[in-house]
Amino acid sequence: MGAAIVRDGRVLAQQRARPASLAGRWELPGGAVEPGESDRAALVRECAEELGVGIVPGARVGPDVELPGGWLLRVYAARLDGAPGDPRAVEHAAVRWVSGAELDELDWLDADRALLPDVLDLLEDGGVRPPAPGERRV
């Protein structure tokens, strides 16, 4: 799962610290869904672990992107939950708020790069989209 966390017209990106083959490249925050966990619950947990912040997930952004090993990257729009504190690089080398004009400047992981047009659309729409009919919140 990935979170397109939007604040003030920018999306949050994090720079990989490991493994060595991916170090220095950028991605949207997120991670794997644990057994019995919903997509959105996984994003809330992963962002707390990786960034030290709470988020409120919204609607899906773009299509699923196939990853090696049979995994899928599924991205949701999100916003910070309003608690004090800014995102910080807990498990990554850096975090950065990126404008739509700056998206192409970063060396994104391939799967995340495939979703950049959808992330740009999200930024142009003003940020978080509410869940679509039938989508459940956490």
MODELLER restraints for C-alpha pairs under 7 A, 6 or more apart:
rsr = mdl.restraints
at = mdl.atoms
rsr.add(forms.Gaussian(group=physical.xy_distance, feature=features.Distance(at['CA:1:A'], at['CA:30:A']), mean=5.34, stdev=0.5))
rsr.add(forms.Gaussian(group=physical.xy_distance, feature=features.Distance(at['CA:1:A'], at['CA:31:A']), mean=5.28, stdev=0.5))
rsr.add(forms.Gaussian(group=physical.xy_distance, feature=features.Distance(at['CA:1:A'], at['CA:32:A']), mean=6.05, stdev=0.5))
rsr.add(forms.Gaussian(group=physical.xy_distance, feature=features.Distance(at['CA:1:A'], at['CA:39:A']), mean=6.62, stdev=0.5))
rsr.add(forms.Gaussian(group=physical.xy_distance, feature=features.Distance(at['CA:1:A'], at['CA:43:A']), mean=6.51, stdev=0.5))
rsr.add(forms.Gaussian(group=physical.xy_distance, feature=features.Distance(at['CA:1:A'], at['CA:73:A']), mean=5.47, stdev=0.5))
rsr.add(forms.Gaussian(group=physical.xy_distance, feature=features.Distance(at['CA:1:A'], at['CA:74:A']), mean=4.91, stdev=0.5))
rsr.add(forms.Gaussian(group=physical.xy_distance, feature=features.Distance(at['CA:1:A'], at['CA:75:A']), mean=5.73, stdev=0.5))
rsr.add(forms.Gaussian(group=physical.xy_distance, feature=features.Distance(at['CA:2:A'], at['CA:28:A']), mean=5.75, stdev=0.5))
rsr.add(forms.Gaussian(group=physical.xy_distance, feature=features.Distance(at['CA:2:A'], at['CA:29:A']), mean=5.51, stdev=0.5))
rsr.add(forms.Gaussian(group=physical.xy_distance, feature=features.Distance(at['CA:2:A'], at['CA:30:A']), mean=4.28, stdev=0.5))
rsr.add(forms.Gaussian(group=physical.xy_distance, feature=features.Distance(at['CA:2:A'], at['CA:31:A']), mean=6.53, stdev=0.5))
rsr.add(forms.Gaussian(group=physical.xy_distance, feature=features.Distance(at['CA:2:A'], at['CA:43:A']), mean=6.87, stdev=0.5))
rsr.add(forms.Gaussian(group=physical.xy_distance, feature=features.Distance(at['CA:2:A'], at['CA:73:A']), mean=6.71, stdev=0.5))
rsr.add(forms.Gaussian(group=physical.xy_distance, feature=features.Distance(at['CA:2:A'], at['CA:74:A']), mean=5.99, stdev=0.5))
rsr.add(forms.Gaussian(group=physical.xy_distance, feature=features.Distance(at['CA:2:A'], at['CA:75:A']), mean=4.38, stdev=0.5))
rsr.add(forms.Gaussian(group=physical.xy_distance, feature=features.Distance(at['CA:2:A'], at['CA:76:A']), mean=6.35, stdev=0.5))
rsr.add(forms.Gaussian(group=physical.xy_distance, feature=features.Distance(at['CA:3:A'], at['CA:28:A']), mean=6.00, stdev=0.5))
rsr.add(forms.Gaussian(group=physical.xy_distance, feature=features.Distance(at['CA:3:A'], at['CA:29:A']), mean=5.47, stdev=0.5))
rsr.add(forms.Gaussian(group=physical.xy_distance, feature=features.Distance(at['CA:3:A'], at['CA:30:A']), mean=5.86, stdev=0.5))
rsr.add(forms.Gaussian(group=physical.xy_distance, feature=features.Distance(at['CA:3:A'], at['CA:43:A']), mean=6.66, stdev=0.5))
rsr.add(forms.Gaussian(group=physical.xy_distance, feature=features.Distance(at['CA:3:A'], at['CA:75:A']), mean=5.48, stdev=0.5))
rsr.add(forms.Gaussian(group=physical.xy_distance, feature=features.Distance(at['CA:3:A'], at['CA:76:A']), mean=5.10, stdev=0.5))
rsr.add(forms.Gaussian(group=physical.xy_distance, feature=features.Distance(at['CA:3:A'], at['CA:77:A']), mean=5.87, stdev=0.5))
rsr.add(forms.Gaussian(group=physical.xy_distance, feature=features.Distance(at['CA:3:A'], at['CA:78:A']), mean=6.05, stdev=0.5))
rsr.add(forms.Gaussian(group=physical.xy_distance, feature=features.Distance(at['CA:4:A'], at['CA:11:A']), mean=6.10, stdev=0.5))
rsr.add(forms.Gaussian(group=physical.xy_distance, feature=features.Distance(at['CA:4:A'], at['CA:12:A']), mean=6.78, stdev=0.5))
rsr.add(forms.Gaussian(group=physical.xy_distance, feature=features.Distance(at['CA:4:A'], at['CA:28:A']), mean=6.28, stdev=0.5))
rsr.add(forms.Gaussian(group=physical.xy_distance, feature=features.Distance(at['CA:4:A'], at['CA:75:A']), mean=6.71, stdev=0.5))
rsr.add(forms.Gaussian(group=physical.xy_distance, feature=features.Distance(at['CA:4:A'], at['CA:76:A']), mean=6.03, stdev=0.5))
rsr.add(forms.Gaussian(group=physical.xy_distance, feature=features.Distance(at['CA:4:A'], at['CA:77:A']), mean=4.74, stdev=0.5))
rsr.add(forms.Gaussian(group=physical.xy_distance, feature=features.Distance(at['CA:4:A'], at['CA:78:A']), mean=5.74, stdev=0.5))
rsr.add(forms.Gaussian(group=physical.xy_distance, feature=features.Distance(at['CA:5:A'], at['CA:11:A']), mean=5.41, stdev=0.5))
rsr.add(forms.Gaussian(group=physical.xy_distance, feature=features.Distance(at['CA:5:A'], at['CA:12:A']), mean=5.53, stdev=0.5))
rsr.add(forms.Gaussian(group=physical.xy_distance, feature=features.Distance(at['CA:5:A'], at['CA:77:A']), mean=6.07, stdev=0.5))
rsr.add(forms.Gaussian(group=physical.xy_distance, feature=features.Distance(at['CA:5:A'], at['CA:78:A']), mean=4.52, stdev=0.5))
rsr.add(forms.Gaussian(group=physical.xy_distance, feature=features.Distance(at['CA:5:A'], at['CA:79:A']), mean=5.10, stdev=0.5))
rsr.add(forms.Gaussian(group=physical.xy_distance, feature=features.Distance(at['CA:6:A'], at['CA:12:A']), mean=6.55, stdev=0.5))
rsr.add(forms.Gaussian(group=physical.xy_distance, feature=features.Distance(at['CA:6:A'], at['CA:78:A']), mean=6.35, stdev=0.5))
rsr.add(forms.Gaussian(group=physical.xy_distance, feature=features.Distance(at['CA:6:A'], at['CA:79:A']), mean=5.55, stdev=0.5))
rsr.add(forms.Gaussian(group=physical.xy_distance, feature=features.Distance(at['CA:6:A'], at['CA:127:A']), mean=5.46, stdev=0.5))
rsr.add(forms.Gaussian(group=physical.xy_distance, feature=features.Distance(at['CA:6:A'], at['CA:128:A']), mean=6.89, stdev=0.5))
rsr.add(forms.Gaussian(group=physical.xy_distance, feature=features.Distance(at['CA:7:A'], at['CA:79:A']), mean=6.75, stdev=0.5))
rsr.add(forms.Gaussian(group=physical.xy_distance, feature=features.Distance(at['CA:9:A'], at['CA:99:A']), mean=6.46, stdev=0.5))
rsr.add(forms.Gaussian(group=physical.xy_distance, feature=features.Distance(at['CA:9:A'], at['CA:123:A']), mean=5.86, stdev=0.5))
rsr.add(forms.Gaussian(group=physical.xy_distance, feature=features.Distance(at['CA:9:A'], at['CA:126:A']), mean=6.53, stdev=0.5))
rsr.add(forms.Gaussian(group=physical.xy_distance, feature=features.Distance(at['CA:9:A'], at['CA:127:A']), mean=6.94, stdev=0.5))
rsr.add(forms.Gaussian(group=physical.xy_distance, feature=features.Distance(at['CA:10:A'], at['CA:97:A']), mean=5.54, stdev=0.5))
rsr.add(forms.Gaussian(group=physical.xy_distance, feature=features.Distance(at['CA:10:A'], at['CA:98:A']), mean=4.98, stdev=0.5))
rsr.add(forms.Gaussian(group=physical.xy_distance, feature=features.Distance(at['CA:10:A'], at['CA:99:A']), mean=4.46, stdev=0.5))
rsr.add(forms.Gaussian(group=physical.xy_distance, feature=features.Distance(at['CA:10:A'], at['CA:100:A']), mean=6.89, stdev=0.5))
rsr.add(forms.Gaussian(group=physical.xy_distance, feature=features.Distance(at['CA:10:A'], at['CA:123:A']), mean=6.81, stdev=0.5))
rsr.add(forms.Gaussian(group=physical.xy_distance, feature=features.Distance(at['CA:11:A'], at['CA:97:A']), mean=5.43, stdev=0.5))
rsr.add(forms.Gaussian(group=physical.xy_distance, feature=features.Distance(at['CA:11:A'], at['CA:98:A']), mean=5.21, stdev=0.5))
rsr.add(forms.Gaussian(group=physical.xy_distance, feature=features.Distance(at['CA:11:A'], at['CA:99:A']), mean=6.51, stdev=0.5))
rsr.add(forms.Gaussian(group=physical.xy_distance, feature=features.Distance(at['CA:12:A'], at['CA:28:A']), mean=6.81, stdev=0.5))
rsr.add(forms.Gaussian(group=physical.xy_distance, feature=features.Distance(at['CA:12:A'], at['CA:95:A']), mean=6.93, stdev=0.5))
rsr.add(forms.Gaussian(group=physical.xy_distance, feature=features.Distance(at['CA:12:A'], at['CA:96:A']), mean=5.73, stdev=0.5))
rsr.add(forms.Gaussian(group=physical.xy_distance, feature=features.Distance(at['CA:12:A'], at['CA:97:A']), mean=4.54, stdev=0.5))
rsr.add(forms.Gaussian(group=physical.xy_distance, feature=features.Distance(at['CA:12:A'], at['CA:98:A']), mean=6.18, stdev=0.5))
rsr.add(forms.Gaussian(group=physical.xy_distance, feature=features.Distance(at['CA:13:A'], at['CA:26:A']), mean=6.31, stdev=0.5))
rsr.add(forms.Gaussian(group=physical.xy_distance, feature=features.Distance(at['CA:13:A'], at['CA:27:A']), mean=5.65, stdev=0.5))
rsr.add(forms.Gaussian(group=physical.xy_distance, feature=features.Distance(at['CA:13:A'], at['CA:28:A']), mean=5.04, stdev=0.5))
rsr.add(forms.Gaussian(group=physical.xy_distance, feature=features.Distance(at['CA:13:A'], at['CA:29:A']), mean=6.66, stdev=0.5))
rsr.add(forms.Gaussian(group=physical.xy_distance, feature=features.Distance(at['CA:13:A'], at['CA:95:A']), mean=5.66, stdev=0.5))
rsr.add(forms.Gaussian(group=physical.xy_distance, feature=features.Distance(at['CA:13:A'], at['CA:96:A']), mean=5.34, stdev=0.5))
rsr.add(forms.Gaussian(group=physical.xy_distance, feature=features.Distance(at['CA:13:A'], at['CA:97:A']), mean=6.27, stdev=0.5))
rsr.add(forms.Gaussian(group=physical.xy_distance, feature=features.Distance(at['CA:13:A'], at['CA:98:A']), mean=6.87, stdev=0.5))
rsr.add(forms.Gaussian(group=physical.xy_distance, feature=features.Distance(at['CA:14:A'], at['CA:26:A']), mean=5.49, stdev=0.5))
rsr.add(forms.Gaussian(group=physical.xy_distance, feature=features.Distance(at['CA:14:A'], at['CA:27:A']), mean=5.49, stdev=0.5))
rsr.add(forms.Gaussian(group=physical.xy_distance, feature=features.Distance(at['CA:14:A'], at['CA:28:A']), mean=6.16, stdev=0.5))
rsr.add(forms.Gaussian(group=physical.xy_distance, feature=features.Distance(at['CA:14:A'], at['CA:29:A']), mean=6.36, stdev=0.5))
rsr.add(forms.Gaussian(group=physical.xy_distance, feature=features.Distance(at['CA:14:A'], at['CA:92:A']), mean=6.51, stdev=0.5))
rsr.add(forms.Gaussian(group=physical.xy_distance, feature=features.Distance(at['CA:14:A'], at['CA:94:A']), mean=5.70, stdev=0.5))
rsr.add(forms.Gaussian(group=physical.xy_distance, feature=features.Distance(at['CA:14:A'], at['CA:95:A']), mean=4.28, stdev=0.5))
rsr.add(forms.Gaussian(group=physical.xy_distance, feature=features.Distance(at['CA:14:A'], at['CA:96:A']), mean=6.35, stdev=0.5))
rsr.add(forms.Gaussian(group=physical.xy_distance, feature=features.Distance(at['CA:15:A'], at['CA:24:A']), mean=5.67, stdev=0.5))
rsr.add(forms.Gaussian(group=physical.xy_distance, feature=features.Distance(at['CA:15:A'], at['CA:25:A']), mean=5.50, stdev=0.5))
rsr.add(forms.Gaussian(group=physical.xy_distance, feature=features.Distance(at['CA:15:A'], at['CA:26:A']), mean=4.34, stdev=0.5))
rsr.add(forms.Gaussian(group=physical.xy_distance, feature=features.Distance(at['CA:15:A'], at['CA:27:A']), mean=6.42, stdev=0.5))
rsr.add(forms.Gaussian(group=physical.xy_distance, feature=features.Distance(at['CA:15:A'], at['CA:92:A']), mean=5.76, stdev=0.5))
rsr.add(forms.Gaussian(group=physical.xy_distance, feature=features.Distance(at['CA:15:A'], at['CA:93:A']), mean=5.40, stdev=0.5))
rsr.add(forms.Gaussian(group=physical.xy_distance, feature=features.Distance(at['CA:15:A'], at['CA:94:A']), mean=5.11, stdev=0.5))
rsr.add(forms.Gaussian(group=physical.xy_distance, feature=features.Distance(at['CA:15:A'], at['CA:95:A']), mean=6.17, stdev=0.5))
rsr.add(forms.Gaussian(group=physical.xy_distance, feature=features.Distance(at['CA:16:A'], at['CA:22:A']), mean=6.33, stdev=0.5))
rsr.add(forms.Gaussian(group=physical.xy_distance, feature=features.Distance(at['CA:16:A'], at['CA:23:A']), mean=4.81, stdev=0.5))
rsr.add(forms.Gaussian(group=physical.xy_distance, feature=features.Distance(at['CA:16:A'], at['CA:24:A']), mean=5.38, stdev=0.5))
rsr.add(forms.Gaussian(group=physical.xy_distance, feature=features.Distance(at['CA:16:A'], at['CA:25:A']), mean=5.57, stdev=0.5))
rsr.add(forms.Gaussian(group=physical.xy_distance, feature=features.Distance(at['CA:16:A'], at['CA:26:A']), mean=6.07, stdev=0.5))
rsr.add(forms.Gaussian(group=physical.xy_distance, feature=features.Distance(at['CA:16:A'], at['CA:92:A']), mean=5.13, stdev=0.5))
rsr.add(forms.Gaussian(group=physical.xy_distance, feature=features.Distance(at['CA:16:A'], at['CA:93:A']), mean=5.83, stdev=0.5))
rsr.add(forms.Gaussian(group=physical.xy_distance, feature=features.Distance(at['CA:17:A'], at['CA:23:A']), mean=4.60, stdev=0.5))
rsr.add(forms.Gaussian(group=physical.xy_distance, feature=features.Distance(at['CA:17:A'], at['CA:24:A']), mean=6.29, stdev=0.5))
rsr.add(forms.Gaussian(group=physical.xy_distance, feature=features.Distance(at['CA:17:A'], at['CA:92:A']), mean=5.04, stdev=0.5))
rsr.add(forms.Gaussian(group=physical.xy_distance, feature=features.Distance(at['CA:17:A'], at['CA:93:A']), mean=4.85, stdev=0.5))
rsr.add(forms.Gaussian(group=physical.xy_distance, feature=features.Distance(at['CA:25:A'], at['CA:107:A']), mean=5.22, stdev=0.5))
rsr.add(forms.Gaussian(group=physical.xy_distance, feature=features.Distance(at['CA:25:A'], at['CA:108:A']), mean=5.43, stdev=0.5))
rsr.add(forms.Gaussian(group=physical.xy_distance, feature=features.Distance(at['CA:25:A'], at['CA:109:A']), mean=6.00, stdev=0.5))
rsr.add(forms.Gaussian(group=physical.xy_distance, feature=features.Distance(at['CA:26:A'], at['CA:106:A']), mean=6.62, stdev=0.5))
rsr.add(forms.Gaussian(group=physical.xy_distance, feature=features.Distance(at['CA:26:A'], at['CA:107:A']), mean=5.86, stdev=0.5))
rsr.add(forms.Gaussian(group=physical.xy_distance, feature=features.Distance(at['CA:26:A'], at['CA:108:A']), mean=4.42, stdev=0.5))
rsr.add(forms.Gaussian(group=physical.xy_distance, feature=features.Distance(at['CA:26:A'], at['CA:109:A']), mean=5.94, stdev=0.5))
rsr.add(forms.Gaussian(group=physical.xy_distance, feature=features.Distance(at['CA:27:A'], at['CA:108:A']), mean=5.78, stdev=0.5))
rsr.add(forms.Gaussian(group=physical.xy_distance, feature=features.Distance(at['CA:27:A'], at['CA:109:A']), mean=5.93, stdev=0.5))
rsr.add(forms.Gaussian(group=physical.xy_distance, feature=features.Distance(at['CA:27:A'], at['CA:112:A']), mean=5.93, stdev=0.5))
rsr.add(forms.Gaussian(group=physical.xy_distance, feature=features.Distance(at['CA:28:A'], at['CA:112:A']), mean=6.83, stdev=0.5))
rsr.add(forms.Gaussian(group=physical.xy_distance, feature=features.Distance(at['CA:29:A'], at['CA:47:A']), mean=6.61, stdev=0.5))
rsr.add(forms.Gaussian(group=physical.xy_distance, feature=features.Distance(at['CA:30:A'], at['CA:43:A']), mean=5.69, stdev=0.5))
rsr.add(forms.Gaussian(group=physical.xy_distance, feature=features.Distance(at['CA:30:A'], at['CA:46:A']), mean=5.47, stdev=0.5))
rsr.add(forms.Gaussian(group=physical.xy_distance, feature=features.Distance(at['CA:30:A'], at['CA:47:A']), mean=6.32, stdev=0.5))
rsr.add(forms.Gaussian(group=physical.xy_distance, feature=features.Distance(at['CA:31:A'], at['CA:46:A']), mean=6.03, stdev=0.5))
rsr.add(forms.Gaussian(group=physical.xy_distance, feature=features.Distance(at['CA:33:A'], at['CA:39:A']), mean=6.31, stdev=0.5))
rsr.add(forms.Gaussian(group=physical.xy_distance, feature=features.Distance(at['CA:33:A'], at['CA:42:A']), mean=5.22, stdev=0.5))
rsr.add(forms.Gaussian(group=physical.xy_distance, feature=features.Distance(at['CA:40:A'], at['CA:57:A']), mean=6.15, stdev=0.5))
rsr.add(forms.Gaussian(group=physical.xy_distance, feature=features.Distance(at['CA:40:A'], at['CA:137:A']), mean=6.87, stdev=0.5))
rsr.add(forms.Gaussian(group=physical.xy_distance, feature=features.Distance(at['CA:40:A'], at['CA:138:A']), mean=5.40, stdev=0.5))
rsr.add(forms.Gaussian(group=physical.xy_distance, feature=features.Distance(at['CA:41:A'], at['CA:138:A']), mean=5.46, stdev=0.5))
rsr.add(forms.Gaussian(group=physical.xy_distance, feature=features.Distance(at['CA:44:A'], at['CA:54:A']), mean=6.31, stdev=0.5))
rsr.add(forms.Gaussian(group=physical.xy_distance, feature=features.Distance(at['CA:44:A'], at['CA:55:A']), mean=5.80, stdev=0.5))
rsr.add(forms.Gaussian(group=physical.xy_distance, feature=features.Distance(at['CA:47:A'], at['CA:53:A']), mean=6.12, stdev=0.5))
rsr.add(forms.Gaussian(group=physical.xy_distance, feature=features.Distance(at['CA:47:A'], at['CA:54:A']), mean=6.56, stdev=0.5))
rsr.add(forms.Gaussian(group=physical.xy_distance, feature=features.Distance(at['CA:48:A'], at['CA:54:A']), mean=5.65, stdev=0.5))
rsr.add(forms.Gaussian(group=physical.xy_distance, feature=features.Distance(at['CA:50:A'], at['CA:89:A']), mean=6.73, stdev=0.5))
rsr.add(forms.Gaussian(group=physical.xy_distance, feature=features.Distance(at['CA:50:A'], at['CA:90:A']), mean=5.20, stdev=0.5))
rsr.add(forms.Gaussian(group=physical.xy_distance, feature=features.Distance(at['CA:50:A'], at['CA:91:A']), mean=5.46, stdev=0.5))
rsr.add(forms.Gaussian(group=physical.xy_distance, feature=features.Distance(at['CA:51:A'], at['CA:87:A']), mean=4.88, stdev=0.5))
rsr.add(forms.Gaussian(group=physical.xy_distance, feature=features.Distance(at['CA:51:A'], at['CA:88:A']), mean=4.92, stdev=0.5))
rsr.add(forms.Gaussian(group=physical.xy_distance, feature=features.Distance(at['CA:51:A'], at['CA:89:A']), mean=5.72, stdev=0.5))
rsr.add(forms.Gaussian(group=physical.xy_distance, feature=features.Distance(at['CA:51:A'], at['CA:90:A']), mean=5.67, stdev=0.5))
rsr.add(forms.Gaussian(group=physical.xy_distance, feature=features.Distance(at['CA:52:A'], at['CA:87:A']), mean=6.02, stdev=0.5))
rsr.add(forms.Gaussian(group=physical.xy_distance, feature=features.Distance(at['CA:52:A'], at['CA:88:A']), mean=6.40, stdev=0.5))
rsr.add(forms.Gaussian(group=physical.xy_distance, feature=features.Distance(at['CA:53:A'], at['CA:86:A']), mean=6.90, stdev=0.5))
rsr.add(forms.Gaussian(group=physical.xy_distance, feature=features.Distance(at['CA:53:A'], at['CA:87:A']), mean=5.77, stdev=0.5))
rsr.add(forms.Gaussian(group=physical.xy_distance, feature=features.Distance(at['CA:54:A'], at['CA:80:A']), mean=5.94, stdev=0.5))
rsr.add(forms.Gaussian(group=physical.xy_distance, feature=features.Distance(at['CA:54:A'], at['CA:81:A']), mean=5.30, stdev=0.5))
rsr.add(forms.Gaussian(group=physical.xy_distance, feature=features.Distance(at['CA:55:A'], at['CA:78:A']), mean=6.35, stdev=0.5))
rsr.add(forms.Gaussian(group=physical.xy_distance, feature=features.Distance(at['CA:55:A'], at['CA:79:A']), mean=5.51, stdev=0.5))
rsr.add(forms.Gaussian(group=physical.xy_distance, feature=features.Distance(at['CA:55:A'], at['CA:80:A']), mean=4.34, stdev=0.5))
rsr.add(forms.Gaussian(group=physical.xy_distance, feature=features.Distance(at['CA:55:A'], at['CA:81:A']), mean=4.69, stdev=0.5))
rsr.add(forms.Gaussian(group=physical.xy_distance, feature=features.Distance(at['CA:56:A'], at['CA:78:A']), mean=5.43, stdev=0.5))
rsr.add(forms.Gaussian(group=physical.xy_distance, feature=features.Distance(at['CA:56:A'], at['CA:79:A']), mean=5.37, stdev=0.5))
rsr.add(forms.Gaussian(group=physical.xy_distance, feature=features.Distance(at['CA:56:A'], at['CA:80:A']), mean=6.16, stdev=0.5))
rsr.add(forms.Gaussian(group=physical.xy_distance, feature=features.Distance(at['CA:56:A'], at['CA:81:A']), mean=5.57, stdev=0.5))
rsr.add(forms.Gaussian(group=physical.xy_distance, feature=features.Distance(at['CA:57:A'], at['CA:76:A']), mean=6.30, stdev=0.5))
rsr.add(forms.Gaussian(group=physical.xy_distance, feature=features.Distance(at['CA:57:A'], at['CA:77:A']), mean=5.92, stdev=0.5))
rsr.add(forms.Gaussian(group=physical.xy_distance, feature=features.Distance(at['CA:57:A'], at['CA:78:A']), mean=4.20, stdev=0.5))
rsr.add(forms.Gaussian(group=physical.xy_distance, feature=features.Distance(at['CA:57:A'], at['CA:79:A']), mean=6.65, stdev=0.5))
rsr.add(forms.Gaussian(group=physical.xy_distance, feature=features.Distance(at['CA:58:A'], at['CA:76:A']), mean=6.06, stdev=0.5))
rsr.add(forms.Gaussian(group=physical.xy_distance, feature=features.Distance(at['CA:58:A'], at['CA:77:A']), mean=5.05, stdev=0.5))
rsr.add(forms.Gaussian(group=physical.xy_distance, feature=features.Distance(at['CA:58:A'], at['CA:78:A']), mean=5.34, stdev=0.5))
rsr.add(forms.Gaussian(group=physical.xy_distance, feature=features.Distance(at['CA:58:A'], at['CA:128:A']), mean=5.97, stdev=0.5))
rsr.add(forms.Gaussian(group=physical.xy_distance, feature=features.Distance(at['CA:58:A'], at['CA:129:A']), mean=5.53, stdev=0.5))
rsr.add(forms.Gaussian(group=physical.xy_distance, feature=features.Distance(at['CA:58:A'], at['CA:130:A']), mean=4.95, stdev=0.5))
rsr.add(forms.Gaussian(group=physical.xy_distance, feature=features.Distance(at['CA:58:A'], at['CA:131:A']), mean=5.14, stdev=0.5))
rsr.add(forms.Gaussian(group=physical.xy_distance, feature=features.Distance(at['CA:59:A'], at['CA:76:A']), mean=5.48, stdev=0.5))
rsr.add(forms.Gaussian(group=physical.xy_distance, feature=features.Distance(at['CA:59:A'], at['CA:77:A']), mean=5.66, stdev=0.5))
rsr.add(forms.Gaussian(group=physical.xy_distance, feature=features.Distance(at['CA:59:A'], at['CA:129:A']), mean=5.35, stdev=0.5))
rsr.add(forms.Gaussian(group=physical.xy_distance, feature=features.Distance(at['CA:59:A'], at['CA:130:A']), mean=5.33, stdev=0.5))
rsr.add(forms.Gaussian(group=physical.xy_distance, feature=features.Distance(at['CA:59:A'], at['CA:131:A']), mean=4.02, stdev=0.5))
rsr.add(forms.Gaussian(group=physical.xy_distance, feature=features.Distance(at['CA:59:A'], at['CA:132:A']), mean=6.09, stdev=0.5))
rsr.add(forms.Gaussian(group=physical.xy_distance, feature=features.Distance(at['CA:60:A'], at['CA:75:A']), mean=5.83, stdev=0.5))
rsr.add(forms.Gaussian(group=physical.xy_distance, feature=features.Distance(at['CA:60:A'], at['CA:76:A']), mean=4.22, stdev=0.5))
rsr.add(forms.Gaussian(group=physical.xy_distance, feature=features.Distance(at['CA:60:A'], at['CA:77:A']), mean=6.17, stdev=0.5))
rsr.add(forms.Gaussian(group=physical.xy_distance, feature=features.Distance(at['CA:61:A'], at['CA:75:A']), mean=5.38, stdev=0.5))
rsr.add(forms.Gaussian(group=physical.xy_distance, feature=features.Distance(at['CA:61:A'], at['CA:76:A']), mean=5.21, stdev=0.5))
rsr.add(forms.Gaussian(group=physical.xy_distance, feature=features.Distance(at['CA:61:A'], at['CA:77:A']), mean=6.09, stdev=0.5))
rsr.add(forms.Gaussian(group=physical.xy_distance, feature=features.Distance(at['CA:61:A'], at['CA:118:A']), mean=6.18, stdev=0.5))
rsr.add(forms.Gaussian(group=physical.xy_distance, feature=features.Distance(at['CA:61:A'], at['CA:119:A']), mean=6.96, stdev=0.5))
rsr.add(forms.Gaussian(group=physical.xy_distance, feature=features.Distance(at['CA:62:A'], at['CA:115:A']), mean=6.32, stdev=0.5))
rsr.add(forms.Gaussian(group=physical.xy_distance, feature=features.Distance(at['CA:62:A'], at['CA:118:A']), mean=5.35, stdev=0.5))
rsr.add(forms.Gaussian(group=physical.xy_distance, feature=features.Distance(at['CA:64:A'], at['CA:72:A']), mean=6.11, stdev=0.5))
rsr.add(forms.Gaussian(group=physical.xy_distance, feature=features.Distance(at['CA:64:A'], at['CA:73:A']), mean=5.56, stdev=0.5))
rsr.add(forms.Gaussian(group=physical.xy_distance, feature=features.Distance(at['CA:64:A'], at['CA:74:A']), mean=4.88, stdev=0.5))
rsr.add(forms.Gaussian(group=physical.xy_distance, feature=features.Distance(at['CA:65:A'], at['CA:72:A']), mean=5.53, stdev=0.5))
rsr.add(forms.Gaussian(group=physical.xy_distance, feature=features.Distance(at['CA:65:A'], at['CA:73:A']), mean=5.00, stdev=0.5))
rsr.add(forms.Gaussian(group=physical.xy_distance, feature=features.Distance(at['CA:65:A'], at['CA:74:A']), mean=6.71, stdev=0.5))
rsr.add(forms.Gaussian(group=physical.xy_distance, feature=features.Distance(at['CA:65:A'], at['CA:111:A']), mean=6.22, stdev=0.5))
rsr.add(forms.Gaussian(group=physical.xy_distance, feature=features.Distance(at['CA:66:A'], at['CA:72:A']), mean=4.66, stdev=0.5))
rsr.add(forms.Gaussian(group=physical.xy_distance, feature=features.Distance(at['CA:66:A'], at['CA:73:A']), mean=6.36, stdev=0.5))
rsr.add(forms.Gaussian(group=physical.xy_distance, feature=features.Distance(at['CA:67:A'], at['CA:73:A']), mean=6.73, stdev=0.5))
rsr.add(forms.Gaussian(group=physical.xy_distance, feature=features.Distance(at['CA:67:A'], at['CA:111:A']), mean=6.98, stdev=0.5))
rsr.add(forms.Gaussian(group=physical.xy_distance, feature=features.Distance(at['CA:77:A'], at['CA:128:A']), mean=5.27, stdev=0.5))
rsr.add(forms.Gaussian(group=physical.xy_distance, feature=features.Distance(at['CA:77:A'], at['CA:129:A']), mean=6.44, stdev=0.5))
rsr.add(forms.Gaussian(group=physical.xy_distance, feature=features.Distance(at['CA:78:A'], at['CA:128:A']), mean=5.61, stdev=0.5))
rsr.add(forms.Gaussian(group=physical.xy_distance, feature=features.Distance(at['CA:79:A'], at['CA:128:A']), mean=6.49, stdev=0.5))
rsr.add(forms.Gaussian(group=physical.xy_distance, feature=features.Distance(at['CA:88:A'], at['CA:95:A']), mean=6.40, stdev=0.5))
rsr.add(forms.Gaussian(group=physical.xy_distance, feature=features.Distance(at['CA:89:A'], at['CA:95:A']), mean=5.67, stdev=0.5))
rsr.add(forms.Gaussian(group=physical.xy_distance, feature=features.Distance(at['CA:100:A'], at['CA:120:A']), mean=5.52, stdev=0.5))
rsr.add(forms.Gaussian(group=physical.xy_distance, feature=features.Distance(at['CA:100:A'], at['CA:123:A']), mean=6.59, stdev=0.5))
